[in-house]
Structure formats: structure tokens, C-alpha cells
Amino acid sequence: MTTRTGTGKKTPTTAKKAAANKKPAAPKKAATPKKAATPKKAATPKKPATKKTAAAKKPAAPKKPATAKKPAAPKKAATKKTAATKKTAPAKQDLTKAAQVAADIAKTGAIVNHIALVVDRSGSMSSIRSKVVSVFNEQLAEIRKNSESLAQQTFVSFYTFQSVVDKPRFFAKPIVDVAPLASLQCTGSTALLDGTGQAIVDLSAIPGADLDNVSFLILVLTDGEENSSRKYKQKLKSMIHSVQATGRWTLAFLVPPEGESALKRFGIPAGNIRAWETSQTGIQQLGQTMQQGLQNFYQARSKGQKAVVGVFTTDLSTVSTTEVTTTLTDATASFVVLSVTADSDIRTFVETAQPGSRYQKGSGYYELTKPELIQEYKEVAIVEKATGKIYVGDDARTLLGLPIAARIKVRPGDHAGFSVYVQSTSVNRRLEAGTTLLYRK
């Protein structure tokens, strides 16, 4: 029984032991390879997957090198250079293209005028900028009127300057296409010499600039003295001399009183420089002076002159006797000529020179010997020195380059074989000894 029981026990015991050995339930732990399913967490190798995508993105990083856009940066630099050349090249191309029309017309032999208006827009001009705009537009109208009435083809350029010279607002544009100026912004200092120099350089480079029937007028307006030029400061004098030597360039300046002497040193004729002031009266006279300058230029061109050395003065140097006698009224018989032997007021002089007579305002014409303001309603008389004949009429103003129906301050210029007289409408006009007075009978 014991043996059986023992054997029976042994058997189950061994079975249990075997079962215990089967306790390789450890294999169950091994079965915990289900935890090894946590390798599924390791399947979080999705992170590596993201690494793969990251890696894929990294190859995208090679796109940066691949884009060799950085090496392409030199291309950008190249495009910058081409952009830069595009900025300067088109500017020059635009100037040439605009001037080509003028060149084509000049080749036909027609009278061609290039007028450059060079205007100061420095900070000191701020208080008068609207008035300057108004004066500027008046000059455009004057250019248009003279161009049409005298059949002279005119092309206009407009430069402004402050601390630097601005790109031209328009260049070699037919006057018929030029619109009025709307505004002028003012800032900076005064690069007067650079503004003048740039206009000379650009106009000299246009096609047909060397043709004999092409003339240039550069009209510069400033309210201050030079204080900012760099580019042409040292060579402007020789540039001015060079273009003036062609006999086809006229340079004229409207400057503050203290600026006249400096311009004379640059070789600008005294008759081409006029001082002005920024007062209300000064600006009004500025417009009239510019108008006179333009008329003088156009009149000279119509008589075959190619340049003018007395833009702002009365000039009869190119006027012929025939022109005077055919365009003016011979009024010799209507006047007596009285010699002024001592300084005197006009009324005292007339009543002394003609005892028993009573002075009549408006009947006396004094000799123009110094700068004078000539009102729009005053007549001008021209006397031919060789014959003593006296001529009057509105065309006398035109011959002298004076505007019709406008007051203007004039400087006597080259009157050649003539003398100029201006009507007096006062009773106390001072007459100078050594002059003569024309008095209507």
C-alpha cells in the first residue's frame, strides 16, 4: 500500500514536479514577449519613422544646398548688377530716345531749340514754392507762344536740384506736350553747380547736338549760393567754356544779389545774370525777367543768332535799319529833341527849355541809360543815330525783347546804331545831364 501510495504519490509528485518544471510559466513571461509587443512601442519607431520623414526632410535640407540658391546668391548678385545697369542704362536710353525726335527734325534743317529749366528745390525755397510753380508755368506758356509764333521747334527739359541733382522730370520733350507743373517739394541744400553741369552733359549727348541749326538755352533759377556740389564743381568752368565756344549755347542765371560775382568767374556774361529777391515784388519781377530772357532768345534765333550774351538786357545789336523802318511808325515829325545840360526833374526841365509851355504828363520820353522798371502801359521809342529818325509802336518792345502788356525791369544792353527812350508818366522823373529828352509837340 505504501509502495503504491508512494508510487502513486511519486507519480503525481513527479507530475507536479514536471508541472513545476512546466512552471516555465516563465515561458509565460517569455510570453510576456507580448510585452515585447511593447516593441510595438518600439514600434514607436514611428519616431524613427518620423526620423525617416525627418530624414526625408533632411534630404529636403539638401534641397537648400541643392537649390544651390546660395550659390545662386551670386546669381542674385548678378541680377543686382543687371538691375543696377537697368537703372542707369534705361535712364540713358530714355534720354536718347526722347531726344531722337528732335534730332530727326533738326536733320531737316529747321531751327531747333533745346531749353533746359534748372530749378532749385532746396529747403530755403519752401516758403515760395507755390509762387515758383506759378512762375514756372508762365514760362512754359511763354516758350509755347514764341515757339509757335516764330515757327521754331522747341524741346524742353526740366531739372531740379537740392543736396543732389534729381533725375529730369522730363527731357527733350516737345513744348506742345509739356503739361504745367503741379507742385514742387523742397528739401536739402544747394547743388547749383552740379545741376548746371548735369544739364550740360545730358544735352551735349543727344543725337544732333552738334548740328549748326540746333541751339541750347540753359536757364537756372536759385535763391541761394552753391553749397553742396561734388560732381562738377571743379570742372564746370571748363565745361561752360567748352560749350560756349561752339557759339550755340546760352547759359543764363537768376540768383540772389550776392551770387552774381561768382557766376561771372565761371565765364557767364553779365547780361546773362540777373539778381532777384524772394519778396512778393521780387517774385513778380522774376517772372517778367524770365519772360524777357526767353523773348530775347527767340528774337535772336529768328535773326540767325545761335547764342545770346545779353539775355536779360535790351539788345538791338542784330536789328537792322530796314527792320526798324518796316516794322515801326516813323514819328519824327511829332517830337522835339531837347538836350539835358544839368540834372533836373522832367517838368522843370521842359518848362525851362520851352519858355511859356506847360508840361504834359506822358509827352516826354527819357533816354534809357541805366536799369529801369518799364510799366506795361509805357511806350518805347527807338532813335536811329545816323539819321535822327524817331520810331514808336508796340513792335519797338518786341525788337528789344520786352514783353507786350507787361511791366519789366530792364538793363540797357547793346543798342548798336540806335538809342532807346521810355515814356515818362510822372512830373518829377529825374533826367541826367548829358542825355536827351524826346518831347511830343
C-alpha positions as CSV (number, residue, x, y, z in Angstrom):
1,M,0.0,0.0,0.0
2,T,2.8,2.3,1.0
3,T,4.6,1.4,-2.2
4,R,1.6,2.1,-4.2
5,T,0.8,5.1,-2.3
6,G,4.4,6.2,-2.6
7,T,4.5,5.2,-6.2
8,G,1.2,6.9,-6.8
9,K,2.4,9.9,-4.9
10,K,5.7,9.8,-6.7
11,T,3.9,9.8,-9.9
12,P,1.8,12.8,-9.1
13,T,4.7,14.4,-7.4
14,T,6.8,14.0,-10.3
15,A,3.9,15.1,-12.4
16,K,3.7,18.1,-10.1
17,K,7.4,18.5,-10.4
18,A,7.1,18.1,-14.1
19,A,4.3,20.6,-13.8
20,A,6.5,22.7,-11.7
21,N,9.1,22.3,-14.3
22,K,6.4,23.3,-16.6
23,K,6.3,26.4,-14.5
24,P,8.3,27.6,-17.3
25,A,5.3,29.7,-16.9
26,A,8.4,31.6,-17.2
27,P,7.7,31.0,-20.8
28,K,4.6,32.9,-19.9
29,K,7.0,35.6,-19.0
30,A,8.7,34.9,-22.2
31,A,5.2,35.0,-23.5
32,T,5.3,38.4,-22.0
33,P,7.1,38.9,-25.3
34,K,3.6,40.3,-25.5
35,K,5.3,43.0,-23.6
36,A,7.8,42.6,-26.2
37,A,4.8,43.8,-28.0
38,T,5.9,46.9,-26.3
39,P,8.3,46.6,-29.0
40,K,5.2,47.9,-30.6
41,K,6.0,50.8,-28.5
42,A,9.3,50.3,-30.0
43,A,7.0,50.5,-33.0
44,T,7.1,54.0,-31.7
45,P,9.9,53.6,-34.2
46,K,7.3,55.7,-35.7
47,K,9.6,58.3,-34.2
48,P,12.3,56.7,-36.2
49,A,9.7,56.8,-38.9
50,T,9.4,60.5,-38.1
51,K,13.2,60.3,-38.2
52,K,12.7,58.8,-41.6
53,T,10.4,61.6,-42.5
54,A,12.8,63.9,-40.8
55,A,15.5,62.2,-42.7
56,A,13.3,62.8,-45.7
57,K,13.0,66.3,-44.6
58,K,16.7,66.4,-44.2
59,P,17.2,65.5,-47.8
60,A,14.9,68.4,-48.2
61,A,17.6,70.2,-46.4
62,P,19.9,69.1,-49.2
63,K,17.3,71.0,-51.2
64,K,18.8,74.1,-49.7
65,P,22.2,73.1,-50.9
66,A,20.5,71.5,-53.9
67,T,18.8,74.8,-54.5
68,A,22.3,75.9,-54.6
69,K,20.3,79.1,-54.2
70,K,23.1,80.3,-52.1
71,P,25.5,79.7,-54.9
72,A,22.6,81.2,-56.8
73,A,23.1,84.1,-54.5
74,P,25.9,85.0,-56.8
75,K,23.1,84.9,-59.4
76,K,21.2,87.3,-57.2
77,A,24.3,89.4,-57.1
78,A,24.4,89.2,-60.8
79,T,20.7,90.2,-61.0
80,K,21.5,93.0,-58.7
81,K,24.2,94.2,-61.1
82,T,21.8,93.8,-64.1
83,A,19.2,95.6,-62.1
84,A,21.7,98.4,-61.4
85,T,22.7,98.5,-65.1
86,K,19.0,98.5,-65.9
87,K,18.6,101.6,-63.7
88,T,21.4,103.6,-65.3
89,A,21.1,102.1,-68.8
90,P,17.4,102.8,-69.3
91,A,17.9,106.3,-67.9
92,K,20.5,107.0,-70.7
93,Q,18.3,105.1,-73.2
94,D,15.3,107.2,-72.2
95,L,17.3,110.4,-72.7
96,T,18.5,109.4,-76.1
97,K,15.1,108.1,-77.2
98,A,13.3,111.3,-76.1
99,A,15.9,113.4,-78.0
100,Q,15.7,111.3,-81.2
101,V,12.6,113.1,-82.4
102,A,14.4,116.5,-82.0
103,A,17.4,115.1,-83.9
104,D,15.2,113.9,-86.8
105,I,13.6,117.3,-87.1
106,A,17.0,119.0,-86.9
107,K,18.2,117.0,-89.8
108,T,15.6,118.7,-92.0
109,G,17.4,122.0,-91.4
110,A,14.6,123.5,-89.3
111,I,15.5,125.9,-86.4
112,V,15.6,123.7,-83.3
113,N,15.9,125.0,-79.7
114,H,16.6,122.9,-76.6
115,I,15.7,124.8,-73.5
116,A,16.6,123.3,-70.1
117,L,14.9,124.8,-67.0
118,V,17.1,124.0,-64.0
119,V,15.3,124.9,-60.7
120,D,16.4,125.0,-57.1
121,R,14.2,123.0,-54.7
122,S,16.3,123.3,-51.6
123,G,14.8,123.8,-48.2
124,S,15.1,127.6,-48.4
125,M,12.6,127.6,-51.4
126,S,9.8,126.1,-49.3
127,S,8.1,129.4,-48.4
128,I,7.8,130.5,-52.1
129,R,7.4,127.1,-53.8
130,S,3.8,127.7,-54.9
131,K,4.8,131.1,-56.4
132,V,7.8,129.5,-58.2
133,V,5.5,126.8,-59.6
134,S,3.3,129.7,-60.9
135,V,6.2,131.5,-62.5
136,F,7.5,128.2,-64.0
137,N,4.2,127.6,-65.7
138,E,4.1,131.1,-67.0
139,Q,7.5,130.5,-68.7
140,L,6.2,127.3,-70.3
141,A,3.3,129.3,-71.8
142,E,5.9,131.9,-73.0
143,I,8.0,129.2,-74.6
144,R,5.0,127.7,-76.3
145,K,3.8,131.1,-77.6
146,N,7.2,132.0,-79.0
147,S,7.8,128.6,-80.5
148,E,4.5,128.7,-82.4
149,S,4.6,132.4,-83.5
150,L,8.2,132.2,-84.7
151,A,7.9,128.6,-86.1
152,Q,10.9,127.4,-84.1
153,Q,10.8,123.8,-83.0
154,T,11.4,123.7,-79.2
155,F,12.2,120.9,-76.9
156,V,12.1,121.4,-73.1
157,S,13.9,119.6,-70.3
158,F,13.3,120.1,-66.6
159,Y,15.9,119.6,-63.9
160,T,15.6,120.2,-60.2
161,F,18.3,120.1,-57.6
162,Q,18.8,120.2,-53.8
163,S,21.6,118.4,-52.0
164,V,21.9,116.3,-55.1
165,V,20.6,116.6,-58.7
166,D,17.3,114.8,-59.3
167,K,16.5,112.8,-62.4
168,P,15.0,115.1,-65.0
169,R,11.2,115.4,-64.7
170,F,11.1,115.3,-68.5
171,F,13.8,115.5,-71.1
172,A,13.8,116.9,-74.7
173,K,10.0,116.9,-74.7
174,P,8.2,118.9,-77.4
175,I,6.8,122.0,-75.8
176,V,3.3,121.2,-77.2
177,D,3.4,118.0,-75.0
178,V,4.6,119.6,-71.8
179,A,2.0,119.8,-69.0
180,P,2.0,122.5,-66.3
181,L,3.9,121.8,-63.2
182,A,1.6,120.8,-60.3
183,S,3.9,121.2,-57.3
184,L,7.5,121.4,-56.1
185,Q,8.7,119.7,-52.9
186,C,11.6,121.5,-51.2
187,T,14.4,120.0,-49.1
188,G,18.1,119.8,-48.6
189,S,20.8,122.3,-49.6
190,T,22.0,123.8,-52.9
191,A,23.9,121.7,-55.6
192,L,23.8,124.6,-58.0
193,L,26.9,123.7,-60.0
194,D,26.0,120.0,-60.3
195,G,22.5,120.9,-61.5
196,T,24.0,123.1,-64.3
197,G,26.7,120.5,-65.1
198,Q,24.3,117.7,-65.4
199,A,22.1,119.6,-67.8
200,I,25.2,120.4,-70.0
201,V,26.3,116.8,-70.0
202,D,22.8,115.4,-70.9
203,L,22.1,117.9,-73.6
204,S,25.5,117.6,-75.2
205,A,25.0,113.8,-75.6
206,I,21.8,114.0,-77.6
207,P,21.8,113.0,-81.3
208,G,22.2,116.0,-83.5
209,A,23.6,118.2,-80.7
210,D,26.4,119.3,-83.0
211,L,24.2,120.4,-85.9
212,D,24.6,124.1,-86.9
213,N,20.8,124.8,-86.7
214,V,20.5,123.5,-83.1
215,S,20.9,125.9,-80.2
216,F,20.7,125.4,-76.4
217,L,19.4,127.6,-73.6
218,I,20.0,126.6,-70.0
219,L,18.0,128.8,-67.6
220,V,18.9,128.3,-64.0
221,L,16.9,129.6,-61.0
222,T,18.1,129.6,-57.4
223,D,17.5,131.6,-54.3
224,G,20.8,130.7,-52.7
225,E,24.5,130.2,-53.2
226,E,26.2,126.9,-54.1
227,N,27.0,124.8,-51.0
228,S,26.6,121.1,-52.0
229,S,28.0,120.2,-55.4
230,R,30.6,117.5,-55.7
231,K,30.5,116.0,-59.2
232,Y,31.1,119.0,-61.5
233,K,32.3,121.6,-59.0
234,Q,36.0,121.5,-60.2
235,K,35.3,121.2,-63.9
236,L,32.2,123.3,-64.5
237,K,34.1,126.3,-65.6
238,S,35.9,124.4,-68.4
239,M,32.6,122.7,-69.3
240,I,30.9,126.1,-69.7
241,H,33.8,127.5,-71.7
242,S,33.7,124.4,-74.0
243,V,30.0,124.7,-74.9
244,Q,30.1,128.5,-75.3
245,A,33.0,128.1,-77.7
246,T,30.6,126.3,-80.1
247,G,28.6,129.6,-80.4
248,R,25.4,127.7,-80.0
249,W,24.9,127.6,-76.2
250,T,23.4,130.3,-74.0
251,L,23.6,130.0,-70.2
252,A,21.5,132.4,-68.0
253,F,21.2,132.5,-64.2
254,L,18.6,134.1,-61.9
255,V,20.4,134.3,-58.5
256,P,20.4,136.2,-55.2
257,P,22.3,139.5,-55.3
258,E,25.4,138.0,-53.7
259,G,25.6,135.3,-56.3
260,E,26.4,137.4,-59.4
261,S,30.1,137.8,-58.9
262,A,30.7,134.0,-58.5
263,L,29.0,133.2,-61.8
264,K,31.0,135.9,-63.7
265,R,34.1,134.0,-62.6
266,F,32.6,130.9,-64.3
267,G,32.5,132.9,-67.6
268,I,28.8,133.8,-67.6
269,P,28.3,137.2,-69.4
270,A,27.0,139.9,-67.1
271,G,24.0,140.3,-69.3
272,N,23.0,136.7,-68.7
273,I,22.9,137.1,-64.9
274,R,20.1,138.7,-63.0
275,A,19.7,139.1,-59.3
276,W,16.2,138.6,-57.7
277,E,14.7,138.6,-54.2
278,T,12.2,136.3,-52.6
279,S,9.7,139.1,-51.8
280,Q,6.3,139.4,-53.4
281,T,7.6,142.1,-55.7
282,G,10.8,140.2,-56.3
283,I,9.0,137.1,-57.5
284,Q,6.7,139.2,-59.8
285,Q,9.8,140.7,-61.3
286,L,11.4,137.3,-61.6
287,G,8.6,136.1,-63.9
288,Q,8.9,139.2,-66.0
289,T,12.7,138.9,-66.2
290,M,12.5,135.3,-67.3
291,Q,9.9,136.3,-69.9
292,Q,12.2,139.0,-71.3
293,G,15.1,136.5,-71.4
294,L,13.0,134.0,-73.4
295,Q,11.8,136.6,-75.8
296,N,15.4,137.9,-76.3
297,F,16.5,134.3,-77.1
298,Y,13.7,133.7,-79.6
299,Q,14.1,137.0,-81.3
300,A,17.9,136.4,-81.6
301,R,17.2,133.0,-83.1
302,S,14.8,134.4,-85.6
303,K,17.5,136.8,-86.8
304,G,20.0,134.0,-87.3
305,Q,21.8,134.2,-84.0
306,K,22.7,131.0,-82.3
307,A,23.6,132.3,-78.8
308,V,22.7,135.3,-76.7
309,V,25.1,137.3,-74.5
310,G,22.5,139.8,-73.2
311,V,19.6,137.6,-72.2
312,F,18.3,140.0,-69.6
313,T,19.2,143.2,-71.3
314,T,17.8,145.3,-74.2
315,D,19.6,144.3,-77.3
316,L,19.5,145.9,-80.7
317,S,22.8,144.6,-81.9
318,T,21.2,142.3,-84.5
319,V,18.4,144.7,-85.5
320,S,18.8,146.2,-89.0
321,T,17.7,149.7,-90.1
322,T,15.4,148.0,-92.6
323,E,13.7,146.1,-89.8
324,V,13.1,149.2,-87.8
325,T,11.8,151.2,-90.7
326,T,9.4,148.5,-91.9
327,T,8.0,147.4,-88.5
328,L,7.7,150.7,-86.6
329,T,6.0,154.0,-87.2
330,D,8.1,157.0,-88.2
331,A,7.1,159.6,-85.7
332,T,10.0,162.0,-86.2
333,A,7.7,165.0,-87.0
334,S,5.8,164.5,-83.8
335,F,8.7,165.2,-81.4
336,V,11.3,167.8,-80.5
337,V,14.6,166.7,-79.2
338,L,15.9,168.5,-76.1
339,S,19.4,168.2,-74.7
340,V,19.7,167.9,-70.9
341,T,22.6,170.0,-69.7
342,A,22.0,169.6,-65.9
343,D,20.2,167.1,-63.7
344,S,16.6,168.1,-63.3
345,D,13.1,166.9,-62.8
346,I,11.2,166.5,-66.1
347,R,8.6,169.1,-65.6
348,T,11.0,171.9,-64.6
349,F,13.3,170.9,-67.4
350,V,10.6,171.1,-70.1
351,E,9.1,174.3,-68.9
352,T,12.5,175.9,-68.7
353,A,13.7,174.5,-72.1
354,Q,10.4,175.7,-73.7
355,P,9.5,179.0,-72.1
356,G,5.8,179.6,-71.9
357,S,4.9,176.0,-72.3
358,R,3.2,173.8,-69.8
359,Y,4.5,170.3,-69.2
360,Q,2.0,167.5,-70.2
361,K,2.4,164.2,-68.4
362,G,3.1,161.3,-70.8
363,S,4.6,163.6,-73.5
364,G,8.2,163.2,-72.5
365,Y,10.5,160.2,-73.4
366,Y,13.7,159.9,-71.4
367,E,16.8,158.1,-72.6
368,L,17.5,154.6,-71.3
369,T,20.9,154.7,-69.7
370,K,20.6,152.6,-66.6
371,P,18.3,149.7,-65.2
372,E,14.7,150.9,-65.3
373,L,11.3,149.5,-64.5
374,I,9.2,149.8,-67.6
375,Q,5.4,149.5,-66.9
376,E,3.2,147.7,-69.3
377,Y,1.4,150.9,-70.4
378,K,4.5,152.9,-71.3
379,E,5.6,153.4,-74.9
380,V,9.1,152.8,-76.1
381,A,10.8,154.9,-78.8
382,I,13.8,154.0,-80.9
383,V,16.0,156.6,-82.5
384,E,18.3,155.8,-85.4
385,K,21.6,157.6,-84.5
386,A,22.7,158.1,-88.1
387,T,19.6,159.8,-89.3
388,G,17.9,161.1,-86.0
389,K,14.7,159.5,-87.1
390,I,12.3,158.5,-84.3
391,Y,10.2,155.3,-84.4
392,V,7.4,154.2,-82.0
393,G,4.9,151.4,-81.7
394,D,4.3,148.1,-79.9
395,D,6.8,146.4,-82.1
396,A,9.5,148.6,-80.5
397,R,9.1,146.4,-77.4
398,T,9.4,143.3,-79.4
399,L,12.6,144.4,-81.1
400,L,14.1,145.0,-77.7
401,G,12.9,141.6,-76.3
402,L,10.4,143.3,-73.9
403,P,7.0,141.7,-73.2
404,I,3.9,143.4,-74.6
405,A,1.4,144.4,-71.9
406,A,3.7,143.5,-69.0
407,R,5.9,145.6,-66.7
408,I,9.6,144.6,-66.6
409,K,12.8,145.9,-65.2
410,V,15.3,146.2,-68.0
411,R,19.0,146.8,-68.2
412,P,20.3,148.7,-71.2
413,G,22.4,146.5,-73.4
414,D,23.9,146.7,-76.8
415,H,21.8,149.2,-78.7
416,A,24.3,149.3,-81.7
417,G,23.3,152.2,-84.0
418,F,20.2,153.1,-82.1
419,S,19.2,154.9,-78.9
420,V,16.2,153.8,-76.7
421,Y,13.7,156.1,-75.0
422,V,11.0,155.3,-72.5
423,Q,7.8,157.3,-71.9
424,S,7.5,159.1,-68.6
425,T,4.1,159.4,-66.9
426,S,5.3,161.4,-63.9
427,V,6.1,165.1,-63.2
428,N,9.2,164.5,-61.2
429,R,11.2,162.0,-63.3
430,R,14.9,162.8,-62.8
431,L,16.7,163.5,-66.0
432,E,20.5,163.0,-66.2
433,A,22.9,165.6,-67.6
434,G,24.4,164.6,-70.9
435,T,21.2,162.8,-72.1
436,T,18.4,163.9,-74.3
437,L,14.6,164.0,-74.0
438,L,12.1,163.4,-76.7
439,Y,9.0,165.6,-76.2
440,R,5.8,165.4,-78.2
441,K,4.8,168.7,-79.7
